[in-house]
Amino acid sequence: MRAVRAFLLLAGFYLLGVAMLGLLVGLDVVIYVGDVPSSIAVKLVIVSVLLAIPLVRGMFQIRAPRDKGGDGLVVTEQQQPELWQSVRTLAREAGTRAPDEILLTGDVNASVSENARLMGLLPGTRRMRVGVPLMTGLTEPQLYAVLGHELGHYCNADTRLSAVTLRGRHTMSRTVEAFHERAEKAVGRERAKQEKRNTKRIAKGKEAQEVNAGIAGFSYRLMARPFIGYAHFYLRATLKDGRAQELAADRIAARVAGRDVTASALREIPVLDSAFDYYMDSYATLGTGAGLLPPRGEVFGGLRHLLAARRDELAGMRADLPHEETSPYDSHPPIADRVALLAQLPDDGRGLPPARPALAVLRDPAATLAALEDAVLTPEARALRRADWPQLVHESLRTYVDRGAEQLRRATAEVGGGPGTLDALLWAVDNGRQWAVVDRLPKSAEAAAATGRAAREYARPLLRSGLKSLAVLELVDSRQAWWELSWSAEAALRLPQGYEERLEAALDAAVSDTPNTGPLRTLLPHRAATPSMG
């Protein structure tokens, strides 16, 4: 019945397309037999043909996307014997054929696919993807529960039936995108035409007119609306089946790995997903803007440091399971609902036994993590300079603070007529030119409109922030301060003992209405004796 429903829903989309084509043909016939001036008739026929092109293109390029692999590290049975043996054992217990290929990926996810033939009626090549960051945060039994869930999709023929559903989604999105693509091109042509006209007007000394695409592309967007509506209907109609498939796969996972282990794995996945996103943003890619990458094998492998350092914080996240849907079209029910349904299954007595980390399933995890980087990182990323974690954090933050101060340096140089150094900025403060410096910095619309005292109050935080950045950079470059790596909190700037309070007070004095740069100068290197960091 699932297959019949999927075929009927897909057929409905093609019927809608045929109906729209019929409408366009009907309009052409009416134009042809009607009393329409030939010049207008030709234009209307041309419009109908242009509207039909993306429709036909979207409907009849019916080849569904195939999984060609290549988005991860392919591991053979010789390279990872324990992983392959575990997957084969789980497949046998689940009652299905094992995958033909296993790929390790760099995300918190596991999935299976099958290149089924004849619209999903015949089986095809099976692939299983396992995220190494997922393995980093799971125990071995939890990993087996996740893999058992994915193999459960093979048991229920979900991967084969999904070929039909996927074909429908792909066909609809392709058709809608074709209309929008042509609409954007029409808008682009209209804007280019108006900009060219404005260029001529300016050359003649006339004022340029506002560029407005108007109704350009409207006909394409109008044609896309019925297909967008049907696509929403299609996604909602297939949602129930998709969620039923996920729950059935959960039950198979509980059978092969244990009820409690499967529930604990489900609790862990959203926690790991959030932790991994934070890790990638705040640690792994922190140095890319400065041309730096973590040590080899640590781009994904460094996640273990974060998980170990924030164990208590993550424990609190596990207790608060997400109840909300990520999307009204998400085929996965909320995690809390899935865990509650697992709790209703009979107790199998297996509980949560002590277990190895899931990464122990891999032969030589460090070498595998390094090979994964070679497989999934871009050539540009792999070409970045490698630095150990403390060095990466310090050099990256120093680079970013230095870049952030560049506009202030330029403004200082413009006002003082010399180099845009901290000394030059302090001279400007001493000589009452500091507000002229700040006035050259980018500002909000409110700050730009302010005058008098209000303008100065907008400028004061900018001046203080700039002074602090330049002062910190001098302390850093003289090896009296540095940014320190922390896995349990954000990186912290380490200053000489007692400097933090004194620096804040000195900055307040320098930006006051009666500025005094003396306290700040005494804190800076090469101006007065300064405490050593030891």
QUIGI-V741005 format. One line per field, one symbol per residue. phi: phi as a letter, one per 40 degrees, with the letter a starting at -180 (. if undefined). burial: b if it has 24 or more other ideal C-beta (glycine too) atoms within 12 Angstrom, else e. Layout:
BEGIN
phi: ???
burial: ???
END
This chain:
BEGIN
phi: .ccccccccccdcccccccccccccccccccccccbddccdccccccccccccccccccbcccccbcbggbaccbccccbccccccccccccccgaccccabbcbbacaaabaaccbffgcbcacbbbbbccdcccbbcdccccccccccccccdcfcccccccccdcccccccccccccccccccccccccccccccdcccccgccccccacgcdgcccccccddcccccccccccccdccccccccccccccccbhccccccccccccccccccdcccccbcbdcccbgbbcddgbdbccdccccccbdccccccccbccccccacbccccdddccccccccccccgcfbcdaccccccccfdcccccccdccbccdcccccccacddccccccccccccccccccccccccccgbccccdcccccccbgbccccccccdacccccccbgcccccccdccccccccccccccccccgbaacbcaccacdbccbddgcdccccccccccbccbcbcddccccccgbacbcccg
burial: ebbeebbebbebbbebbeebbeebeeebeebeeeeeeeeeeeebeebbebbbbbbbebbeeeebeebebeebbbbeeeebebbbebbbebbebbebbbbbbbbbbbbbbbbbbbbbeebbeeebebbbbbbbbbbbbbbbbbbbbbbbbbbbbbbbbbbbbbbbbbbbbbbbbbbbebbbebbeebbeeeeeeeeeeeeeeeeeeeeeeeeeeeeebebbbebbebbeebbeebbebbbebbbbbbbbbbbbbbbbbbbbbbbbbbbbbbbbbbbbebbbebbbbbbbebebbbbbbbbbbbbbbbbeebeeebeebbeebbeeeeeeeebbbebeebbebbeeeeeeeeeeeebeebbebbeebeebbbbbbebbbeeeeeebebbebbbbbbbbbbbbbeeebebbbebbeebbeeebebbbbbbbbeeebbbebbbbbeeeeeeeeeeeeeeeebbbebbbebbbbbbbbbbbeeebbbbebebeeebebbbbeebeeebeebbbbbbeeebebebbbbbbbeeeebeeee
END
